[in-house]
């Protein structure tokens, strides 16, 4: 069934490209032992298992080099998502593998439970140097969800120590994703991801996000300018604090650029106002930088790019460029202070938090960032990346191109003028029925996401420049044009 009743004009065709090796046929999939093992035993994350069960198999990625990945058939793809916003320094960095091997040979594991080891100490020192203000204490975990869970628990514990035991509620934004542990999932603003796991941790509340393209749908009634909308969106946080009672609100959790829904950057005055609101009402501000830290926006921490100092930063993913798992919650001296005295402890931790191998890899990865000036590369090239992607606006299905740094979302619409979006069935056919497969077959690994309005997300390694931007744009143009012509 067509998604549109009227067929729009097609955009210019993309430049023909050399054909990649053919994808596996169903017969070949059936004979592939890896595919059979996957079908029999592997439960993939956030994925429908029916694809494997139907005999269609699953893409099996076997190798990465620079900004390219290769599958088990030898097909080559641009990694337009850095794995999952992770491989910021690019694939195949031998020195990161060597750093892991060297550390594993010297000390393969030891916990941070009343003990320490050099690589965790050195990494904590380095992260504190990168962090703004008085964020000087680092609590390690193994991933982003755990870092958010840590911040949530720490905020509640801190306020109890300060004599405010009722300050337990948290505020985050609509559609925002903050992780899958029970606490982090409660903070997440995606009802469809939460319903099957209820009841969740109580006391989480959600406010509008910074998607100015959908200002009216979020309840904004005024003139749509960056300054006015940004102030309104920030003031909605204050309205929620006042409605719930400041004496019951522990923290506000915000991503610098919100991921879910398609890369919503903040308005220029947004975080300045949020910081004022949190200070006024004695509420902690947590900057969830699991995606945005380590160069995605052109700074080690994106709060530095947007000019605010939070009380905590959560980070993970690109700290090691994905070569080994790690996460961290970076904490201000103010929050740490009551834990310095007497018999007080924070009864929380993870067996593999601050793992020696992961911490050593992170140190080497950050050396690469500094030696190759990857943050500078993003800052210098971000305007060109944006301009190249904005060329796609001449395709009728493209409604908005938004983001910051090397982190962009392309929202797809039925009508550019009215911004009419697709219903659930239409989005299903567009994203899962066509775009995801077509983009991958065309040689681009990225993300077609329907957790808000339909978007395609791009977050490539920080090493690329204009030639790669052009290649990505041409693939996107070809596939989005074909999608338009199918409607």
Number of C-alpha atoms within 10 A of each C-alpha: 8 12 17 15 8 8 13 15 11 15 17 11 12 14 9 9 9 5 8 13 11 10 15 15 12 13 10 12 18 16 11 14 11 15 20 17 10 16 21 11 8 12 12 10 7 7 8 10 15 11 12 18 14 10 16 17 23 16 14 13 15 11 14 20 14 17 24 21 25 19 15 15 14 15 15 23 22 24 28 26 22 26 22 18 23 25 26 30 29 23 22 17 16 9 13 22 14 13 19 22 16 15 18 15 10 10 15 14 17 16 16 19 11 5 7 13 16 12 21 24 14 13 22 21 14 15 21 18 13 15 23 19 15 17 24 21 20 25 20 28 26 21 19 26 26 28 29 33 24 22 28 22 16 21 26 21 21 21 23 14 13 12 9 16 15 14 24 21 24 25 24 25 23 22 23 27 25 31 20 18 14 17 22 24 24 27 33 26 23 21 13 9 15 17 10 9 10 11 10 17 13 13 16 21 21 21 21 22 26 25 22 21 16 13 19 13 11 16 10 16 11 11 11 14 12 15 13 15 22 23 19 18 26 25 18 16 24 21 13 16 25 14 9 14 13 20 18 19 29 29 28 29 26 23 25 27 28 26 21 23 24 32 26 25 23 23 21 14 17 23 22 16 20 24 19 13 20 22 12 11 16 15 24 22 25 25 28 31 29 29 27 32 26 30 27 29 27 26 21 23 25 26 24 19 13 20 13 20 21 28 26 30 31 33 29 29 28 31 32 26 27 24 23 20 24 29 29 30 28 27 24 21 15 13 20 16 10 15 15 9 9 7 6 10 11 11 8 11 15 14 13 17 25 30 27 26 26 30 30 25 31 27 22 21 25 22 12 16 21 12 9 13 16 25 20 16 19 25 19 14 18 21 13 17 24 19 12 17 22 16 13 22 15 15 21 23 24 23 23 19 24 20 24 23 28 28 27 25 26 24 26 27 21 20 16 17 9 9 17 12 18 19 12 12 9 19 21 16 15 23 21 15 12 18 21 19 15 20 21 19 18 18 22 24 24 23 21 23 21 19 17 14 19 25 27 24 25 27 26 31 30 27 18 19 16 13 9 16 19 15 15 23 19 21 21 21 23 20 23 24 23 17 19 22 17 15 17
